[in-house]
Amino acid sequence: MKILVTGSSGLIGSEAVEHFDRLGHEVTGVDNNMRRIFFGPQGDTLWNLERLKRAAKRFTHTALDIRDRAAIDDLFQVQRFDLIVHCAAQPSHDKARDIPLLDFEVNALGTMHLLEATRQHSPEAVFVFLSTNKVYGDAPNEIPMKELEKRYDYARPEDFNGIDETCCIDRMLHSLFGASKAAADLLVQEYGRYFKMNVGIFRGGCLTGPAHSGVELHGFLSYLAKVTLTGGTYSVFGYKGKQVRDNIHSHDVVRAIEEFAANPGSGEVYNLGGGRENSVSMLEAIERIEQMSGRKLNWQYVEEARKGDHICYISNLGKLKRDYPNWKITRGLDTILEEIIASQWQQLK
Ligand SMILES: NC(=O)c1ccc[n+]([C@@H]2O[C@H](COP(=O)([O-])OP(=O)(O)OC[C@H]3O[C@@H](n4cnc5c(N)ncnc54)[C@H](O)[C@@H]3O)[C@@H](O)[C@H]2O)c1
């Protein structure tokens, strides 16, 4: 296959490049290192691009900006892709507040450019969009919770397996990022339902792995490990540090994309996170990383929670497992943390 990966120097994009390259496909990556513009030098992804160039055999990279409609159209005219894995984004809900127009242009308009170029030039291709659980806004916070010693959890047995795709996406607070991603999420669905194209939407929980260029505003476990190893102060915002995230390794994300690409739907939506087994609260994550790294983290508590933050978010993976029974979580939380810590040590050398 000829595969386009946008955001190819980022966490998920780079995992997709390596995975599909290993399988013998021809992969084109688009990434203009905009993560550095969003987050400064710590967000720079060039180290990952260099790593990819060494590791992948049939990979070509272009530093295109997905906001550049003409350039995207030109690329699609020349290449005729079979699969588009769209991972380029402004990925932080806190950051969007400072750059609302840029956030919208990258997340919503950039997605539209890619969808339309696909429809014009490769209408039979499979298009996969990395969406986010932030499209559900505050709705998951309305589920009754119980407070345990180190984490919040759902109070009712029927919520045990987490949030499924029927969760409401409108009439509540999202953060501007949640709204720009929801716009893109709906547009991608529409290209499936209206134009009958092969498009799929994965609403990510906490996507993580060793290739993350973690920064305070994005890449929770990666940044937590980085601060634990390098010193400095980590800030925990609100909910007593008991807020829960479900973490999925980038490899398992790409495996879900691969399964979908082999047997695509037209506008299907899937929640994709680590599920209950890979869930962890801030307090628990700090404790585990300290134990595994042998370092003590210096952290402070900030009373005010981040706007649009989830108190407890666990992805219900039932629909994905039903539709793609070959897919499963292969990396548990300890393995994920070991890999992240090892990668952070490596980058410090
Ligand atoms: N990491 C998570 O926890 C998480 C959770 C839910 C959803 N997601 C979604 O998954 C996708 C991938 O996330 P990630 O963690 O790999 O992010 P990332 O920031 O590591 O990767 C995104 C890449 O896109 C590139 N990029 C940004 N704007 C661009 C533009 N205009 N043109 C070309 N390239 C551009 C960046 O330089 C970066 O390398 C995103 O859509 C994100 O919203 C991520």
The ligand as an ORCA input file, in Angstrom:
! r2SCAN-3c Opt
* xyz 0 1
  N      -1.426     11.851     22.980
  C      -2.612     11.812     23.498
  O      -2.763     11.621     24.698
  C      -3.834     11.954     22.628
  C      -5.077     11.722     23.215
  C      -6.217     11.805     22.419
  C      -6.105     12.117     21.084
  N      -4.872     12.356     20.547
  C      -4.806     12.705     19.122
  O      -3.939     11.825     18.451
  C      -3.251     12.516     17.409
  C      -1.775     12.303     17.561
  O      -1.370     12.798     18.836
  P       0.139     12.734     19.297
  O       0.141     12.516     20.756
  O       0.901     11.844     18.400
  O       0.562     14.256     19.036
  P       2.017     14.823     18.699
  O       1.973     16.275     19.031
  O       3.071     13.971     19.297
  O       2.074     14.647     17.104
  C       1.406     15.517     16.228
  C       2.398     15.928     15.152
  O       1.705     16.752     14.219
  C       2.604     17.739     13.753
  N       1.838     18.876     13.267
  C       1.106     19.741     13.997
  N       0.552     20.656     13.212
  C       0.906     20.370     11.944
  C       0.626     20.970     10.693
  N      -0.109     22.078     10.600
  N       1.133     20.380      9.575
  C       1.923     19.271      9.654
  N       2.225     18.678     10.837
  C       1.730     19.227     11.966
  C       3.457     18.078     14.983
  O       4.710     18.656     14.667
  C       3.588     16.733     15.666
  O       4.794     16.072     15.348
  C      -3.705     13.971     17.487
  O      -4.753     14.157     16.585
  C      -4.234     14.099     18.891
  O      -5.222     15.102     19.030
  C      -3.732     12.275     21.293
*
